[in-house]
Amino acid sequence: MLADARLPTGAHAHSAGLEPAVQAGLLTPAASPDVPPSHATPDWIALSRPTGVPTGVPTGVPTGVPTGVPTGVPTRGLAGVASHPTPGVRVRSSHRTRDSIALSRGRGGGEDVGRVPALAATRLRTVTATEAGAAVVARHRWLDRRDLAPVEDAWAARTPSPAVRDATRRLGRGYLRLALALWPDELAGAFAPGSAPPRPLVAGAIGAVAGLDALQVALLVGYDDVQTIASAALKLTPLDPATTTRWVLDLHPAVAAMAADVAHLTDPDDIPSAGAPMTDAWAQAHARTTRRLFHG
């Protein structure tokens, strides 16, 4: 139920990072296997085909093309660039311009929609794993009615983008409003009045009072992220709903694997911290544009 898009938590106003990626040119295919399109940014060029996903995007970066990616960072697709650990690394985004809006529909050659499930899979290894880990730890602590502030601090330290943090707190407020209406006594004292806790903390606290185990909480976070992307894709590009439903089904093993990896966590320090610098940059650029359908 908590992962149902029809639930009145405001989740319909979020795309789980898909709209920022689309505006940055995620769906824009290359005109040639060897030559990037004329409007391609260096960061776009660094997005090569994710392993196992037939997208028609070049598998390598053309020789001599500057990518803006630090030396030693793999440039093979979303799994390489978007999920590279972030400590000490700053990736410059060259698509923080008005031109990025023009790329939002992949004009000039169709749209490479095969990259949407690749983005969802990458998020399961990075952003979503962090949120699921935070939710699992929050559940564990609230079972003993312990302070959730250390979990929030750990989540924030692993979520460097202000735009991503803001979007997650917006979702958290929606979850909290509903949760307090259903479990006012059980959640008393969990969050300060008027606060804006991030969604994973609220999801974890709900899991504690609703009788969900740790694995169920992690699966909830993973499935919610995937189905949010699938739902947003229908609004951002012409697709058959059966296609996006198939994406969700095909991603189930990845969701289950991610959930199993974090279900044992009890310490905030152990929350996963794999970074996604490219998706962070996309989110920051998206937060500054007025032409958008979603908050993030």
N, C-alpha and C positions, 0 to 999 in steps of 0.2 A: 504493500500500500504506500509506503513512504517513498518509493521510487516511481510512483504513478504520476505522469505528467499532469493529470487532471487534479491532483491534490492542490488545495489553495495555499501554496507556499511561495508563489511568484516565480517558480522555476521556468515557466513558459517564457520569461523575459531574458533567459540566459541561453547561450549556445555552447557552453563548455569549451570556449576558445575557438570554435569553428569560424564564426564570422570574422574575427581578427585575422585568422589565417587566410580566409578567402579574399579579404580585402588586400592582403599582402601578395596575392597571386598564387596561392596554393594550387588552384585548379587550372591555371593557365598552362597549356601544353607547349612543348617546344615545337618550333616550326620544322626543325631538322634534328636528326640524332646528333649532329656534330656542331651545329651553330645555335646558340640560345636566341630567343626572340629579341627583337630590338629594344623592347621595353623592360627586359629582365634586369633586375638589380643583382649586385654581387651575392646577396644572401639568397635570392631566388635560385641563382645558378648553383649554389651549394646544395640545393635540394635535388638530389638524384633519386633514382627509383628505389623505394624501400624493398628489401629482399622479399621475394615471393609475391609481390603485388604487381600485376601487369598494368602499367600505367601509360606506357609510351613516352615516358620522360627519360632523357639520356642517363645512362648508368654511370657516367663519369663526368668530372668537371673538365671542360676544355683546357688544353695546355695554355698557360700564359694568362688565363683569366683570373684576376684577383678576386678572392672569395670573401675577404674580411673575416675569415675564421682563423683563430690562432694556430700556429704551427703545432702539429701533433694531434689536433682535433680531427677525427674522421669526418669526411664529407659525404659519406654514403647515406643520403636520405635523412628522413626525420629521425630514424633510430640513431644516426651518427651525430647530427648537428643538434637537434632539439633536445636530446637526452644526455649530452655530455655534462659531466659534473661541473659545477659552476665556481667552486672556491677560487678566488683570485683571478677569474677570467671575466673580461668584459667584452661582449660582442657588439660591435657598432651596427646599428640598423640603418641602412641607406634608403629604406622605403618609407620613412616617416615624412611623406610628402603628400600633396593633394593627388599626385599621380596614382597613389595606392588605391584610391577610391575607384579609379577607372579600371583597375584590374579585378574588381570584386566580382565581375561576372565572366571573367575569362574571355573577354572580347577578342575577336580576330582568330578563331580557330576552335571553337567548342570548349568544353570543360572536361577536365580529367578527373571525373568523380571517383575513380578508384583510389585517389589519395585521401578521401575522407575516412574510410576505415583504417588506413595507415596512420592517420593522425590520432584516431581513437586508441589504436594499439600503442602508440608512443606515449600518450598520456597515461595509459595504464602502468607504464614502467616509470613514470616520472611524477607528474602533478597528482594524479589520482592515487598512486601508491602512498604519497605523502599524506594526502587527506584520509585515506583509509587507515593508515597507521595511527594517525592522530585520533580518529574516531574510536579505534579499538582501545587505545590507551585511555581515552576519556571515559569510555564505558567501564573499564577496569577500575578507574579511580572513583567514579560516581557510585559504583556498587558499594564502596566503603564510605561514601559521602566525603571524599577527600577533595581538596581544592583543585579546580581545573586550570588555574592560571599557569602552572608549569607546562601543561600541554599546549595551551595557546601560545606561550612564548616559543616553545619548540617548533610549532607549526609555522609561526611568523618568521622565525629564523631560516626556515627552509622554503619560504615563499617570498623571494626578494622583490617581486614586482608589486608596487602599490596598487596597480590596476587589478591584478589578480586577487590581492588581499581584499580590496574593496568589493569586488564581485562576490567573493566567498562570504563576506560579512552580510551583504544584502540577502543572500540565500539563507544565511544563518538566522537573520531576523525573521524571515518568513517561517522557517521551521520552528523557531522558538515561540512565535505567536500562536501557532497551531498547537504545539506541545503543551504550553501553559493552559490552553483551553481544555485539553484532554487530561492532563496529569498535574494540576496545580499544586497539590500537596507533595507528590513524589519529587517534583523538581524545585521545590521551595529552597532558595539559597544557592542553587546551582549557578545562577548568573545574576549579576547586579542589575537592578531596575534601570531601564533605559540603555543598557549596554548593547553592543552589536557583536556577539560572539560569532566566530566563523562556523560555517555549516558542519564541519567534521566534529566539533565539540558538541554541538546540539544533537547531531545524529548519534554520537556515542552515549550521551546522557539519556536520549530516548531509548536506545537499545537496552540500557541498564534497567529502566523502569518498565519497559515493555516485555522483558523476558527474552530478548534476543541474545544468543551467544556471540562470542567474538567473531567467529567466521561469518555468521549471518550479517553482522554489522559491516564487515569488510566487503562482503558481496553486495550489500545495499549500496555502498558508496561507489563501487566499481560499475555496477549495472546502471546506476543513476547517471553516471558520467557518459557511458556509452549511449544510452537511450536519449539523453539530452542532445548529443551530437546528431543522432539519427533524426530526431524530431526537427532540429534546427535546419538540417540539410534540406528537408522538404520545403522550407520557406526561402532558402537561399539559392536553390538551383532546381530546375525542373527534373523531378525524379518520380518513379513509381514507388509508392509506399511499400510494395513488396520487396523492392531492392533494399531499402533501409532496414526493413525487418530482417532480411537475410544477413545484413551486416551485423546486426545485434546477435543473431544466433551464431554466426561464424566466430564472433569475438568471445563467446561464452568461455571457451577453454582459457583464453588469456585473462578474463575476469576471474575465473576460478583459481588460476595459478597465482595471480596477484594477491587475492584474498588469503590463500593458504600461506603465502610468504609473510604476511603481517599479522595473522590471527593470534600468534603467540605473544605479541608485544605487550609489555606492562610498564615499561620505563619510557618517559618522554625522550630521553637521550637516544633511544634506539629507533625512533621514527625514521623511515627512509628519507634520504636527502639527495637523491639524484636530481640534478637541475635540468631546466629546459630553457636555456638562454634565448633561443629563437622565438619560442612561444611567448616568453616574457616580453620580448621586444615588440612582437605583434600586438600583445595586449596593451602595451603603453601607447602605441600609435593609434590603436582603436579607441582608446579612452579620450583622445583629443579630437576625434572627428565628430561632426554632428550628423553625418549621414550613416545611420546604423539602425538596425532593427532590435538589437540585443544589448544588454549591459556588458556582456563579456562572453 
